[in-house]
C-alpha cells in the first residue's frame, strides 16, 4: 500500500508488522511520540495534529488515521467509577473467576455509568475527527473496528458481557458506524517507495498494548 499513509495511536500494527505481507508508504506511530503516561493512552488531539502534519508533508497520498477512543482506557471525567479508566483496563488474560465477576457486574458500577463513560469517551474524539476532515480534501470514511458489549447477553452461555471479546459474534460488536463525507475535490493519489524503516522497541510495544487492554507485558 505504497500510496497510503498510516497515522496510528494503536501499537497493534507495530506488534504484527514483521508477520504482515504489506507495507505502507509511511507509518506515523503517534503511540510513540504522544503517549500520555497519566492517561495510559494517546489523546485524540495529538492524533489529529499528527495526521494534518502528515498530509501537509505528503499531499498526494491516501491516509488511514487510527484514534484510540472510544476504546478504553476511558479518559472522560465520567469514567472514574468504571474499571476501564486509566490504569484499570482489564487485560484479556483473566481467570474464570475474574471473568465471572465482570460478567455479573461485581466490578462495575452499573450499565448506565458504563454507557455514559463509553459515550463521553467517544464525544471527546469526535470534534478532532471533524477538524481533521475539514482540513483534508477528498472523500472520507469514518468507521470503527468493533462495537462494545454493555451488559448484553450472548451465546453460548447466556450471561452478561462487557467490553469486547474474541469469539463473541453479536450485533452489539459487529454493527459499526459508517459515515461517508466529501470535502472538496478528490486529491491526486500517487504511489512511491516505502519510507517506513523505524526500529521498534518490542518491550515498549508490549507495555503499551497491555495498558490498552490487549495483552500482558
N, CA, C and O of each residue as an XYZ file, in Angstrom:
868
protein
N       0.844     -1.196      0.000
C       0.000      0.000      0.000
C       0.883      1.249      0.000
O       0.816      2.082      0.905
N       1.693      1.351     -1.021
C       2.668      2.441     -1.074
C       2.056      3.775     -1.508
O       2.774      4.757     -1.691
N       0.737      3.810     -1.672
C       0.059      5.090     -1.891
C      -0.669      5.549     -0.627
O      -1.453      6.497     -0.672
N      -0.411      4.873      0.512
C      -1.193      5.089      1.722
C      -0.301      5.373      2.925
O       0.722      4.719      3.127
N      -0.709      6.365      3.722
C      -0.072      6.696      4.992
C      -0.899      6.118      6.130
O      -2.124      6.038      6.034
N      -0.243      5.722      7.189
C      -0.952      5.199      8.354
C      -0.506      5.974      9.589
O       0.634      5.846     10.035
N      -1.417      6.779     10.137
C      -1.168      7.542     11.368
C      -1.923      6.834     12.480
O      -3.151      6.750     12.435
N      -1.213      6.327     13.472
C      -1.889      5.451     14.421
C      -1.508      5.707     15.873
O      -0.342      5.923     16.205
N      -2.530      5.676     16.730
C      -2.343      5.722     18.179
C      -2.308      4.325     18.770
O      -2.176      4.171     19.984
N      -2.424      3.309     17.933
C      -2.523      1.918     18.371
C      -1.262      1.153     17.966
O      -0.907      1.166     16.788
N      -0.574      0.486     18.897
C       0.655     -0.242     18.559
C       0.441     -1.583     17.874
O       1.420     -2.281     17.609
N      -0.794     -1.976     17.576
C      -1.030     -3.318     17.037
C      -0.297     -3.549     15.713
O       0.248     -4.630     15.492
N      -0.279     -2.542     14.830
C       0.434     -2.730     13.560
C       1.918     -2.999     13.822
O       2.525     -3.849     13.171
N       2.488     -2.278     14.767
C       3.902     -2.483     15.088
C       4.132     -3.872     15.672
O       5.169     -4.491     15.430
N       3.169     -4.353     16.434
C       3.287     -5.691     17.020
C       3.357     -6.766     15.942
O       4.133     -7.714     16.060
N       2.543     -6.623     14.883
C       2.428     -7.670     13.872
C       3.167     -7.337     12.578
O       3.080     -8.086     11.605
N       3.886     -6.228     12.559
C       4.494     -5.731     11.331
C       5.349     -6.780     10.615
O       5.282     -6.914      9.393
N       6.143     -7.513     11.374
C       7.052     -8.491     10.767
C       6.305     -9.654     10.131
O       6.865    -10.357      9.290
N       5.051     -9.869     10.514
C       4.277    -11.009     10.010
C       3.330    -10.619      8.881
O       2.718    -11.492      8.264
N       3.199     -9.331      8.601
C       2.236     -8.868      7.599
C       2.896     -8.746      6.231
O       4.027     -8.276      6.102
N       2.173     -9.173      5.237
C       2.677     -9.084      3.868
C       2.186     -7.789      3.229
O       1.523     -7.811      2.192
N       2.516     -6.664      3.856
C       2.074     -5.377      3.339
C       2.985     -4.286      3.872
O       3.591     -4.434      4.934
N       3.079     -3.193      3.134
C       3.861     -2.043      3.562
C       3.114     -0.767      3.200
O       2.572     -0.636      2.102
N       3.097      0.163      4.138
C       2.565      1.490      3.853
C       3.694      2.369      3.323
O       4.875      2.065      3.491
N       3.299      3.463      2.681
C       4.321      4.413      2.249
C       5.059      4.961      3.467
O       6.282      5.104      3.443
N       4.317      5.269      4.532
C       4.941      5.691      5.778
C       3.979      5.414      6.922
O       2.761      5.487      6.758
N       4.542      5.096      8.084
C       3.762      4.851      9.297
C       4.186      5.870     10.344
O       5.363      5.972     10.688
N       3.220      6.615     10.842
C       3.488      7.619     11.869
C       2.912      7.076     13.173
O       1.696      7.060     13.365
N       3.782      6.638     14.053
C       3.368      5.974     15.301
C       3.175      7.013     16.389
O       4.107      7.337     17.125
N       1.960      7.535     16.486
C       1.667      8.557     17.493
C       1.738      7.953     18.888
O       1.952      8.674     19.863
N       1.561      6.635     18.999
C       1.656      5.989     20.302
C       3.082      6.064     20.854
O       3.283      5.902     22.058
N       4.066      6.306     19.998
C       5.436      6.504     20.465
C       5.697      7.956     20.847
O       6.290      8.237     21.889
N       5.253      8.868     20.001
C       5.605     10.281     20.189
C       4.698     11.016     21.177
O       5.139     11.976     21.808
N       3.443     10.587     21.324
C       2.488     11.363     22.115
C       1.746     10.531     23.144
O       0.623     10.871     23.517
N       2.344      9.459     23.605
C       1.735      8.640     24.653
C       1.647      9.443     25.941
O       2.624     10.071     26.347
N       0.489      9.429     26.585
C       0.276     10.134     27.842
C       0.360      9.120     28.979
O      -0.511      8.261     29.113
N       1.398      9.217     29.792
C       1.600      8.245     30.866
C       0.496      8.302     31.913
O       0.169      7.284     32.521
N      -0.081      9.482     32.130
C      -1.155      9.602     33.114
C      -2.448      8.971     32.614
O      -3.152      8.297     33.366
N      -2.756      9.195     31.338
C      -3.985      8.649     30.763
C      -3.817      7.204     30.310
O      -4.804      6.485     30.154
N      -2.574      6.772     30.097
C      -2.279      5.433     29.595
C      -2.887      5.197     28.208
O      -3.351      4.100     27.897
N      -2.875      6.233     27.395
C      -3.350      6.148     26.021
C      -2.868      7.395     25.284
O      -2.107      8.193     25.831
N      -3.315      7.556     24.046
C      -2.973      8.744     23.261
C      -4.223      9.605     23.123
O      -5.232      9.122     22.610
N      -4.194     10.846     23.558
C      -5.375     11.709     23.425
C      -5.656     12.039     21.968
O      -4.728     12.069     21.159
N      -6.910     12.287     21.611
C      -7.284     12.472     20.205
C      -6.671     13.714     19.558
O      -6.427     13.717     18.351
N      -6.421     14.756     20.330
C      -5.827     15.966     19.761
C      -4.486     15.672     19.113
O      -4.192     16.178     18.030
N      -3.674     14.861     19.767
C      -2.352     14.533     19.228
C      -2.463     13.774     17.910
O      -1.644     13.972     17.012
N      -3.468     12.907     17.786
C      -3.650     12.127     16.557
C      -4.034     13.046     15.402
O      -3.488     12.930     14.305
N      -4.970     13.956     15.645
C      -5.394     14.878     14.592
C      -4.239     15.763     14.141
O      -4.047     15.961     12.941
N      -3.474     16.293     15.076
C      -2.358     17.155     14.711
C      -1.313     16.391     13.909
O      -0.770     16.920     12.939
N      -1.027     15.153     14.302
C      -0.070     14.342     13.556
C      -0.576     14.050     12.144
O       0.199     14.060     11.188
N      -1.880     13.788     12.017
C      -2.457     13.494     10.704
C      -2.397     14.712      9.784
O      -2.047     14.589      8.610
N      -2.736     15.882     10.314
C      -2.702     17.100      9.499
C      -1.274     17.391      9.044
O      -1.052     17.735      7.883
N      -0.316     17.258      9.942
C       1.084     17.478      9.575
C       1.552     16.484      8.523
O       2.327     16.829      7.631
N       1.077     15.251      8.634
C       1.480     14.215      7.678
C       0.918     14.497      6.293
O       1.624     14.336      5.297
N      -0.336     14.913      6.214
C      -0.937     15.239      4.922
C      -0.241     16.435      4.281
O      -0.087     16.482      3.060
N       0.171     17.384      5.081
C       0.895     18.532      4.538
C       2.243     18.112      3.959
O       2.707     18.687      2.975
N       2.868     17.109      4.573
C       4.153     16.608      4.058
C       3.957     15.774      2.802
O       4.764     15.843      1.874
N       2.886     14.987      2.769
C       2.635     14.069      1.655
C       1.222     14.312      1.117
O       0.324     13.523      1.411
N       0.999     15.352      0.356
C      -0.369     15.709     -0.051
C      -1.001     14.748     -1.045
O      -2.219     14.765     -1.218
N      -0.208     13.912     -1.704
C      -0.747     13.047     -2.756
C      -0.817     11.582     -2.314
O      -0.557     10.675     -3.105
N      -1.165     11.365     -1.067
C      -1.306     10.009     -0.545
C      -2.666      9.835      0.121
O      -3.240     10.785      0.654
N      -3.169      8.606      0.080
C      -4.300      8.263      0.934
C      -3.804      8.209      2.376
O      -2.605      8.091      2.627
N      -4.732      8.295      3.309
C      -4.318      8.284      4.705
C      -5.335      7.527      5.554
O      -6.542      7.732      5.431
N      -4.830      6.657      6.411
C      -5.633      5.984      7.431
C      -5.235      6.589      8.768
O      -4.054      6.617      9.112
N      -6.209      7.072      9.521
C      -5.947      7.696     10.818
C      -6.657      6.866     11.882
O      -7.877      6.704     11.847
N      -5.887      6.348     12.817
C      -6.395      5.400     13.804
C      -6.374      6.042     15.189
O      -5.330      6.109     15.837
N      -7.541      6.513     15.633
C      -7.691      7.019     17.000
C      -7.912      5.844     17.946
O      -8.354      4.774     17.528
N      -7.601      6.051     19.227
C      -7.886      5.009     20.219
C      -9.314      5.114     20.736
O      -9.974      4.091     20.917
N      -9.806      6.319     20.975
C     -11.155      6.488     21.523
C     -12.208      6.100     20.477
O     -12.024      6.381     19.293
N     -13.314      5.455     20.899
C     -13.778      5.270     22.282
C     -13.225      4.045     22.997
O     -13.684      3.717     24.091
N     -12.254      3.367     22.408
C     -11.636      2.221     23.071
C     -11.033      2.658     24.409
O     -10.523      3.771     24.537
N     -11.097      1.771     25.397
C     -10.504      2.068     26.697
C      -8.994      2.201     26.613
O      -8.386      1.731     25.651
N      -8.382      2.833     27.601
C      -8.980      3.364     28.825
C      -9.873      4.575     28.553
O      -9.518      5.452     27.765
N     -11.028      4.615     29.208
C     -11.912      5.773     29.077
C     -11.266      6.950     29.807
O     -10.911      6.832     30.980
N     -11.113      8.081     29.122
C     -10.409      9.216     29.711
C     -11.342     10.371     30.049
O     -10.883     11.448     30.427
N     -12.637     10.157     29.916
C     -13.603     11.195     30.272
C     -13.772     11.242     31.788
O     -13.496     10.265     32.484
N     -14.222     12.370     32.283
C     -14.439     12.517     33.726
C     -15.459     11.508     34.250
O     -15.367     11.068     35.397
N     -16.430     11.142     33.413
C     -17.471     10.220     33.857
C     -16.970      8.785     33.973
O     -17.719      7.907     34.401
N     -15.703      8.527     33.596
C     -15.169      7.159     33.628
C     -14.571      6.793     34.978
O     -14.133      5.658     35.162
N     -14.542      7.712     35.916
C     -13.817      7.465     37.154
C     -14.385      6.302     37.958
O     -13.660      5.704     38.753
N     -15.659      5.963     37.776
C     -16.242      4.874     38.538
C     -16.215      3.533     37.833
O     -16.677      2.542     38.399
N     -15.684      3.464     36.602
C     -15.671      2.207     35.864
C     -14.318      1.529     35.974
O     -13.366      2.114     36.490
N     -14.231      0.310     35.497
C     -12.956     -0.412     35.511
C     -12.173     -0.169     34.230
O     -11.138     -0.802     34.023
N     -12.633      0.729     33.363
C     -11.934      0.994     32.117
C     -11.342      2.401     32.130
O     -11.191      3.024     31.079
N     -11.013      2.892     33.300
C     -10.301      4.155     33.379
C      -8.811      3.928     33.222
O      -8.374      2.780     33.136
N      -8.015      4.997     33.180
C      -6.557      4.856     33.038
C      -5.962      3.944     34.104
O      -6.233      4.095     35.295
N      -5.150      2.999     33.654
C      -4.514      2.073     34.576
C      -5.421      0.959     35.056
O      -4.991      0.113     35.841
N      -6.686      0.936     34.598
C      -7.633     -0.073     35.088
C      -8.229     -0.897     33.958
O      -9.166     -1.663     34.186
N      -7.701     -0.755     32.728
C      -8.223     -1.541     31.624
C      -7.976     -3.021     31.893
O      -6.833     -3.406     32.139
N      -9.007     -3.865     31.853
C      -8.802     -5.275     32.176
C      -8.033     -5.989     31.070
O      -8.415     -5.888     29.904
N      -6.961     -6.706     31.402
C      -6.230     -7.463     30.387
C      -7.059     -8.626     29.883
O      -7.953     -9.092     30.591
N      -6.787     -9.114     28.667
C      -7.591    -10.213     28.124
C      -7.383    -11.531     28.847
O      -8.269    -12.385     28.840
N      -6.200    -11.713     29.483
C      -5.955    -12.960     30.188
C      -6.460    -12.838     31.620
O      -5.837    -12.171     32.446
N      -7.568    -13.469     31.911
C      -8.142    -13.448     33.247
C      -8.572    -14.859     33.633
O      -8.856    -15.699     32.779
N      -8.609    -15.089     34.913
C      -9.121    -16.374     35.380
C     -10.627    -16.416     35.164
O     -11.265    -15.377     34.989
N     -11.196    -17.627     35.176
C     -12.636    -17.779     35.013
C     -13.373    -17.005     36.100
O     -14.410    -16.394     35.841
N     -12.835    -17.033     37.317
C     -13.475    -16.318     38.423
C     -13.457    -14.811     38.168
O     -14.446    -14.126     38.428
N     -12.333    -14.293     37.660
C     -12.240    -12.862     37.378
C     -13.231    -12.462     36.294
O     -13.897    -11.433     36.402
N     -13.327    -13.292     35.231
C     -14.299    -13.014     34.182
C     -15.720    -13.039     34.746
O     -16.544    -12.190     34.403
N     -16.003    -14.010     35.609
C     -17.344    -14.129     36.161
C     -17.701    -12.888     36.969
O     -18.842    -12.428     36.914
N     -16.755    -12.343     37.711
C     -17.001    -11.138     38.500
C     -17.377     -9.969     37.590
O     -18.239     -9.159     37.931
N     -16.721     -9.889     36.425
C     -17.059     -8.819     35.482
C     -18.439     -9.070     34.891
O     -19.261     -8.156     34.828
N     -18.703    -10.317     34.452
C     -19.952    -10.639     33.774
C     -21.167    -10.379     34.668
O     -22.205     -9.926     34.185
N     -21.045    -10.661     35.963
C     -22.185    -10.442     36.847
C     -22.232     -9.004     37.360
O     -23.138     -8.639     38.110
N     -21.262     -8.191     36.959
C     -21.306     -6.780     37.292
C     -20.696     -6.430     38.629
O     -20.872     -5.309     39.106
N     -19.982     -7.356     39.251
C     -19.448     -7.086     40.586
C     -18.410     -5.970     40.553
O     -18.315     -5.188     41.499
N     -17.617     -5.884     39.457
C     -16.580     -4.872     39.376
C     -17.076     -3.604     38.691
O     -16.301     -2.665     38.506
N     -18.321     -3.557     38.320
C     -18.854     -2.415     37.601
C     -19.793     -1.628     38.499
O     -20.341     -2.161     39.463
N     -19.971     -0.362     38.177
C     -20.971      0.407     38.901
C     -22.348     -0.042     38.426
O     -23.075     -0.699     39.171
N     -22.707      0.298     37.215
C     -23.934     -0.200     36.593
C     -23.866      0.104     35.108
O     -22.968      0.809     34.648
N     -24.812     -0.428     34.369
C     -24.795     -0.294     32.917
C     -24.866      1.170     32.496
O     -24.202      1.572     31.541
N     -25.659      1.963     33.196
C     -25.819      3.368     32.828
C     -24.507      4.133     32.977
O     -24.169      4.953     32.124
N     -23.763      3.869     34.060
C     -22.489      4.547     34.262
C     -21.474      4.134     33.200
O     -20.720      4.957     32.681
N     -21.476      2.827     32.889
C     -20.547      2.314     31.879
C     -20.858      2.949     30.528
O     -19.947      3.414     29.843
N     -22.121      2.975     30.139
C     -22.512      3.549     28.855
C     -22.158      5.028     28.792
O     -21.670      5.507     27.769
N     -22.401      5.755     29.885
C     -22.093      7.188     29.915
C     -20.589      7.407     29.718
O     -20.185      8.310     28.985
N     -19.770      6.592     30.363
C     -18.323      6.727     30.235
C     -17.872      6.410     28.809
O     -17.010      7.095     28.258
N     -18.456      5.377     28.220
C     -18.119      4.990     26.842
C     -18.522      6.094     25.862
O     -17.747      6.468     24.981
N     -19.730      6.604     26.023
C     -20.231      7.642     25.129
C     -19.424      8.933     25.275
O     -19.091      9.569     24.275
N     -19.112      9.320     26.494
C     -18.333     10.534     26.709
C     -16.923     10.393     26.146
O     -16.348     11.366     25.657
N     -16.370      9.193     26.212
C     -15.043      8.949     25.652
C     -15.049      9.136     24.132
O     -14.080      9.634     23.558
N     -16.147      8.734     23.488
C     -16.308      8.953     22.050
C     -16.459     10.440     21.740
O     -15.859     10.952     20.795
N     -17.264     11.124     22.545
C     -17.507     12.548     22.295
C     -16.242     13.384     22.427
O     -16.142     14.453     21.826
N     -15.275     12.908     23.210
C     -14.004     13.609     23.300
C     -13.254     13.601     21.973
O     -12.546     14.553     21.644
N     -13.413     12.520     21.217
C     -12.653     12.361     19.975
C     -13.337     12.986     18.767
O     -12.655     13.453     17.855
N     -14.664     13.007     18.737
C     -15.373     13.420     17.526
C     -15.040     14.831     17.043
O     -14.918     15.014     15.831
N     -14.882     15.846     17.905
C     -14.511     17.172     17.394
C     -13.167     17.169     16.670
O     -12.970     17.934     15.726
N     -12.246     16.320     17.104
C     -10.936     16.241     16.450
C     -11.036     15.510     15.112
O     -10.307     15.824     14.171
N     -11.940     14.534     15.033
C     -12.205     13.872     13.754
C     -12.814     14.864     12.772
O     -12.434     14.911     11.602
N     -13.759     15.652     13.259
C     -14.398     16.668     12.428
C     -13.381     17.684     11.915
O     -13.405     18.059     10.742
N     -12.495     18.124     12.793
C     -11.455     19.076     12.392
C     -10.553     18.470     11.314
O     -10.197     19.145     10.348
N     -10.192     17.221     11.477
C      -9.327     16.560     10.504
C      -9.985     16.507      9.132
O      -9.345     16.813      8.126
N     -11.260     16.122      9.082
C     -11.952     16.014      7.800
C     -12.064     17.370      7.111
O     -12.056     17.444      5.882
N     -12.168     18.430      7.885
C     -12.274     19.767      7.285
C     -10.945     20.251      6.737
O     -10.904     21.200      5.954
N      -9.845     19.602      7.144
C      -8.517     20.034      6.719
C      -7.991     19.274      5.501
O      -6.995     19.675      4.897
N      -8.662     18.178      5.143
C      -8.172     17.333      4.049
C      -9.234     17.261      2.959
O     -10.394     16.948      3.231
N      -8.837     17.547      1.742
C      -9.781     17.467      0.631
C      -9.993     16.024      0.210
O      -9.126     15.170      0.393
N     -11.176     15.769     -0.362
C     -11.479     14.439     -0.872
C     -12.568     13.745     -0.074
O     -13.240     14.355      0.757
N     -12.724     12.471     -0.342
C     -13.747     11.664      0.309
C     -13.177     11.007      1.553
O     -12.055     10.501      1.536
N     -13.955     11.015      2.642
C     -13.535     10.425      3.904
C     -14.548      9.374      4.355
O     -15.744      9.480      4.087
N     -14.042      8.375      5.034
C     -14.880      7.367      5.673
C     -14.539      7.358      7.158
O     -13.367      7.292      7.529
N     -15.561      7.423      8.006
C     -15.361      7.289      9.447
C     -16.070      6.015      9.886
O     -17.271      5.851      9.671
N     -15.309      5.114     10.506
C     -15.889      3.838     10.920
C     -15.178      3.345     12.173
O     -14.433      4.098     12.801
N     -15.401      2.099     12.537
C     -14.811      1.517     13.739
C     -14.491      0.050     13.489
O     -15.030     -0.567     12.570
N     -13.607     -0.503     14.319
C     -13.246     -1.915     14.131
C     -14.189     -2.855     14.871
O     -14.275     -4.036     14.531
N     -14.887     -2.355     15.865
C     -15.849     -3.198     16.592
C     -16.740     -2.314     17.442
O     -16.452     -1.136     17.650
N     -17.832     -2.898     17.933
C     -18.692     -2.197     18.866
C     -18.290     -2.509     20.291
O     -17.117     -2.758     20.569
N     -19.253     -2.496     21.193
C     -18.949     -2.703     22.612
C     -20.107     -3.442     23.276
O     -21.277     -3.166     23.009
N     -19.756     -4.380     24.140
C     -20.765     -5.049     24.947
C     -20.974     -4.247     26.222
O     -20.020     -3.968     26.948
N     -22.210     -3.878     26.491
C     -22.519     -3.063     27.664
C     -23.546     -3.782     28.538
O     -24.612     -3.251     28.851
N     -23.190     -4.992     28.914
C     -24.078     -5.764     29.753
C     -25.082     -6.605     28.996
O     -25.992     -7.173     29.599
N     -24.930     -6.697     27.656
C     -25.838     -7.538     26.871
C     -25.456     -9.005     27.012
O     -24.336     -9.339     27.397
N     -26.407     -9.869     26.694
C     -26.158    -11.305     26.804
C     -25.772    -11.886     25.444
O     -26.184    -11.391     24.396
N     -24.972    -12.949     25.494
C     -24.519    -13.591     24.267
C     -24.427    -15.085     24.482
O     -24.324    -15.554     25.615
N     -24.465    -15.831     23.389
C     -24.320    -17.278     23.438
C     -22.847    -17.632     23.305
O     -22.063    -16.797     22.855
N     -22.434    -18.871     23.691
C     -23.290    -20.000     24.076
C     -23.765    -19.939     25.528
O     -24.762    -20.575     25.869
N     -23.075    -19.188     26.387
C     -23.513    -19.066     27.770
C     -24.264    -17.751     27.897
O     -23.662    -16.691     27.724
N     -25.551    -17.782     28.193
C     -26.363    -16.553     28.189
C     -26.122    -15.692     29.422
O     -27.018    -15.499     30.243
N     -24.884    -15.169     29.542
C     -24.563    -14.289     30.653
C     -24.194    -12.921     30.097
O     -23.979    -12.767     28.895
N     -24.124    -11.940     30.971
C     -23.833    -10.581     30.531
C     -22.347    -10.423     30.200
O     -21.477    -10.914     30.919
N     -22.084     -9.731     29.101
C     -20.709     -9.452     28.696
C     -20.478     -7.936     28.692
O     -21.379     -7.144     28.414
N     -19.241     -7.573     29.010
C     -18.823     -6.176     28.951
C     -17.553     -6.102     28.113
O     -16.821     -7.086     27.998
N     -17.293     -4.932     27.528
C     -16.092     -4.760     26.720
C     -16.268     -5.528     25.404
O     -17.393     -5.646     24.919
N     -15.185     -6.053     24.814
C     -15.298     -6.874     23.597
C     -14.379     -8.077     23.746
O     -13.275     -7.972     24.280
N     -14.853     -9.222     23.264
C     -14.164    -10.483     23.496
C     -14.037    -11.266     22.198
O     -14.932    -11.245     21.352
N     -12.917    -11.954     22.055
C     -12.698    -12.811     20.890
C     -13.716    -13.943     20.895
O     -13.969    -14.549     21.936
N     -14.301    -14.228     19.733
C     -15.223    -15.344     19.601
C     -16.663    -15.020     19.913
O     -17.523    -15.892     19.792
N     -16.960    -13.784     20.313
C     -18.332    -13.378     20.579
C     -18.846    -12.616     19.358
O     -18.381    -11.512     19.076
N     -19.796    -13.195     18.639
C     -20.290    -12.620     17.390
C     -21.753    -12.207     17.562
O     -22.667    -12.981     17.282
N     -21.951    -10.991     18.019
C     -23.298    -10.468     18.238
C     -23.376     -9.079     17.613
O     -22.357     -8.443     17.343
N     -24.609     -8.623     17.388
C     -24.804     -7.335     16.722
C     -24.135     -6.188     17.465
O     -23.622     -5.256     16.845
N     -24.139     -6.254     18.790
C     -23.546     -5.162     19.571
C     -22.067     -4.966     19.232
O     -21.556     -3.850     19.325
N     -21.378     -6.039     18.841
C     -19.963     -5.941     18.483
C     -19.733     -5.790     16.989
O     -18.762     -5.163     16.565
N     -20.640     -6.374     16.178
C     -20.408     -6.424     14.730
C     -21.007     -5.241     13.978
O     -20.588     -4.963     12.854
N     -21.967     -4.543     14.556
C     -22.581     -3.403     13.886
C     -21.803     -2.138     14.236
O     -21.757     -1.732     15.397
N     -21.193     -1.519     13.229
C     -20.356     -0.344     13.468
C     -20.814      0.804     12.575
O     -21.464      0.569     11.556
N     -20.485      2.047     12.942
C     -20.885      3.188     12.120
C     -20.134      3.223     10.795
O     -19.028      2.694     10.675
N     -20.753      3.852      9.808
C     -20.116      4.028      8.502
C     -20.572      5.378      7.948
O     -21.669      5.505      7.406
N     -19.711      6.374      8.095
C     -20.023      7.728      7.657
C     -19.188      8.078      6.431
O     -17.963      7.962      6.460
N     -19.843      8.507      5.353
C     -19.144      8.996      4.165
C     -19.276     10.508      4.100
O     -20.369     11.059      4.232
N     -18.142     11.170      3.893
C     -18.126     12.631      3.907
C     -17.171     13.110      2.825
O     -16.066     12.583      2.699
N     -17.581     14.098      2.046
C     -16.742     14.642      0.983
C     -16.458     16.105      1.240
O     -17.368     16.896      1.489
N     -15.196     16.454      1.179
C     -14.759     17.830      1.394
C     -13.965     18.285      0.165
O     -12.772     18.003      0.055
N     -14.624     18.985     -0.751
C     -13.934     19.486     -1.938
C     -13.648     18.392     -2.943
O     -14.337     17.373     -2.987
N     -12.633     18.612     -3.743
C     -12.295     17.712     -4.846
C     -11.403     16.567     -4.373
O     -10.680     16.679     -3.383
N     -11.480     15.471     -5.111
C     -10.605     14.336     -4.831
C      -9.157     14.711     -5.143
O      -8.872     15.338     -6.163
N      -8.259     14.323     -4.258
C      -6.843     14.611     -4.489
C      -6.234     13.625     -5.466
O      -6.744     12.517     -5.634
N      -5.140     14.021     -6.115
C      -4.371     13.112     -6.969
C      -3.541     12.206     -6.065
O      -2.787     12.684     -5.217
N      -3.686     10.893     -6.252
C      -3.001      9.924     -5.392
C      -1.869      9.269     -6.173
O      -2.057      8.823     -7.305
N      -0.692      9.219     -5.557
C       0.480      8.638     -6.200
C       1.139      7.631     -5.270
O       1.152      7.806     -4.052
N       1.691      6.565     -5.866
C       2.453      5.580     -5.098
C       3.906      6.032     -4.985
O       4.309      7.018     -5.601
N       4.681      5.305     -4.196
C       6.091      5.615     -4.029
C       6.770      4.535     -3.230
O       6.106      3.631     -2.723
N       8.082      4.606     -3.105
C       8.830      3.612     -2.341
C       8.573      3.805     -0.860
O       8.573      4.943     -0.390
N       8.354      2.733     -0.104
C       8.065      2.864      1.330
C       9.168      3.597      2.074
O      10.354      3.401      1.807
N       8.758      4.449      3.014
C       9.699      5.220      3.817
C       9.794      4.701      5.236
O      10.689      5.092      5.985
N       8.874      3.818      5.613
C       8.820      3.339      6.992
C       9.951      2.345      7.245
O       9.897      1.205      6.786
N      10.961      2.778      7.969
C      12.093      1.902      8.277
C      12.464      1.994      9.756
O      13.607      1.732     10.131
N      11.499      2.364     10.592
C      11.783      2.584     12.008
C      12.086      1.269     12.723
O      11.514      0.225     12.409
N      12.999      1.346     13.692
C      13.317      0.210     14.539
C      12.395      0.233     15.747
O      12.247      1.264     16.404
N      11.779     -0.897     16.038
C      10.778     -0.938     17.104
C      11.374     -1.437     18.409
O      12.220     -2.331     18.426
N      10.920     -0.847     19.485
C      11.242     -1.326     20.816
C      10.124     -2.280     21.225
O       9.050     -1.838     21.633
N      10.372     -3.587     21.118
C       9.316     -4.571     21.347
C       8.786     -4.510     22.780
O       7.601     -4.752     23.011
N       9.646     -4.191     23.732
C       9.198     -4.082     25.119
C       8.208     -2.924     25.259
O       7.198     -3.046     25.951
N       8.502     -1.803     24.600
C       7.610     -0.657     24.663
C       6.278     -0.972     23.995
O       5.224     -0.583     24.499
N       6.315     -1.672     22.865
C       5.085     -2.079     22.187
C       4.223     -2.927     23.120
O       3.021     -2.691     23.246
N       4.835     -3.908     23.771
C       4.088     -4.801     24.656
C       3.507     -4.058     25.847
O       2.364     -4.300     26.235
N       4.291     -3.152     26.431
C       3.815     -2.415     27.603
C       2.611     -1.545     27.264
O       1.665     -1.455     28.046
N       2.646     -0.912     26.112
C       1.561      0.000     25.770
C       0.326     -0.758     25.291
O      -0.798     -0.301     25.500
N       0.518     -1.897     24.658
C      -0.631     -2.734     24.330
C      -1.293     -3.247     25.607
O      -2.519     -3.334     25.682
N      -0.488     -3.583     26.605
C      -1.041     -4.051     27.876
C      -1.843     -2.948     28.552
O      -2.907     -3.207     29.114
N      -1.334     -1.714     28.500
C      -2.056     -0.592     29.104
C      -3.397     -0.366     28.423
O      -4.349      0.091     29.055
N      -3.473     -0.686     27.132
C      -4.709     -0.522     26.370
C      -5.624     -1.740     26.493
O      -6.734     -1.741     25.962
N      -5.161     -2.774     27.192
C      -6.010     -3.938     27.439
C      -5.872     -5.064     26.447
O      -6.680     -5.993     26.465
N      -4.859     -5.017     25.565
C      -4.732     -6.052     24.542
C      -3.950     -7.255     25.017
O      -4.279     -8.378     24.635
N      -2.927     -7.065     25.836
C      -2.066     -8.183     26.194
C      -1.294     -7.820     27.458
O      -1.174     -6.648     27.818
N      -0.781     -8.836     28.115
C       0.058     -8.593     29.286
C       1.468     -8.260     28.815
O       1.856     -8.620     27.703
N       2.235     -7.573     29.663
C       3.633     -7.277     29.345
C       4.456     -8.544     29.457
O       5.666     -8.517     29.229
